Amino acid sequence: MNKQVVFGGGCFWCTEAVFRMLRGVSNVESGYAGGAKENPSYEQVSGGATGHAEVIRVTYDPAQISYEDLLTVFFGSHDPTTPNRQGADVGEQYRSVIFYNNEDEKRVAEKIIHEVNESLKDGTRVVTQLVPFEAFYAAESYHQDYFKSNTSAPYCQVIIEPKIEKVRKRFAQLVNLEA
């Protein structure tokens, strides 16, 4: 039986591309979560006044990939130590956030955060928010599978492609060989 999890790790174009290539992941959808406005638009979220973060909703088969493995890739594919920022993307909408569905997911996320903090030797700490899941709002259709549809775009070449290559190498055992 498939499960779903919602993560925010900066630009959803980047996180979507990373998670689409993992084995056991059947779908990744870009969207918005964590704010007060129902059915926000990209313009509203990117304006920073909705409280929403750019997120992805990952549908996965726990028999093929664990929640813990998804969290490991999540923390290894973005900088969880920078508040409200990933690279050049700045604002609350680009925050690092995990929306958990139950207390078990919360405990596992807390464990991984502790492990990441223990591994950091430069004095930084994980600022990833851990928030109970409430609602997910799908982003507009032109944001879905953005990397695949726009691989020659400069942003995809300069920002997304290097991130994908890093994840392919670092988490090779979790990558779908067909990706």
Secondary structure as UniProt FT lines:
FT   STRAND          3..9
FT   HELIX           12..20
FT   TURN            23..24
FT   STRAND          25..33
FT   HELIX           42..46
FT   TURN            47..48
FT   STRAND          53..60
FT   TURN            62..64
FT   HELIX           67..76
FT   TURN            80..81
FT   TURN            83..84
FT   STRAND          85..86
FT   TURN            87..88
FT   STRAND          89..90
FT   HELIX           92..94
FT   STRAND          96..100
FT   HELIX           103..119
FT   STRAND          129..132
FT   STRAND          137..138
FT   HELIX           141..143
FT   TURN            144..145
FT   HELIX           146..149
FT   TURN            151..152
FT   HELIX           154..155
FT   HELIX           156..160
FT   HELIX           161..170
FT   HELIX           172..174
FT   TURN            177..178
//
